[in-house]
């Protein structure tokens, strides 16, 4: 592996890991704090709807990172594919990262924003609840596929 490709590989792995870390942090730390403001502020200051609006903005900003990472994945994995350095596990993980990353940023986030703009009543509907649950499941699949992609690329880089 030449020097420049090794540097590109390290930068790629750092980007993948940072994206995974940001996603996990948003789901594990930011969401519970945001949706339980009464514990931190000593009383009900924000409604659940307002907390949801704040959380959505966190995920909108996370989607920018996800989209940037998807471009990097396309370039890096595409280059590796062109050089015939491919394996089935990496290809499947790349597919799932792409599919779920695009679903997150291009389908679920805009759909949730549209429903929130329709008002608080809409966010209590079955359609919103199902969309939100689907986005949670999607992001868990995205995180798992991203972890697999990180591990496989680290295994190859450490050879």
Order of alpha helices (4+ residues) and beta strands (2+ residues): alpha-alpha-alpha-alpha-alpha-alpha-alpha
